[in-house]
Amino acid sequence: MSNERAGLGFDDDDIDIADLVDVHEEPKTIVSPEVLKKNLTKESAKYGFVSREVPRRRRVSPYTAQFGGKCREGMKPLFKEIGERLDCYDTETLERAILALLEKEGLSDLLERYNQITDR
């Protein structure tokens, strides 16, 4: 066996590295840090990486007491539709309905209690 290695077939020609590298540079896009963080967070979540940041707490809701009751068929969807048209949650829709009823019926003593409860 010979101790010489077999050649690679390049002979003695000089190879210009510049021919092998694409020197055409694309213009770099400037991305805001907010967009970069949002995209990075979304992509990393796909692979199981989660943020170490403490999630922001939602404000404490003043709606803590439960209120329920029976109603006629079709009343619940009507109530939901009212809330959607007023662009508010069910809790606010109910409070606004109670306020309107108190004002319409002239129940000023209960209206005062309503204002105390709702901090108005």
Secondary structure, DSSP 8 states (H G I E B T S, - for coil): --SS----S-TT----HHHHS-----------HHHHHHHHHHHHHHTT----S--------S--S-------TTHHHHHHHHHHHHT--HHHHHHHHHHHHHHHHT-HHHHHHHHHHHT-
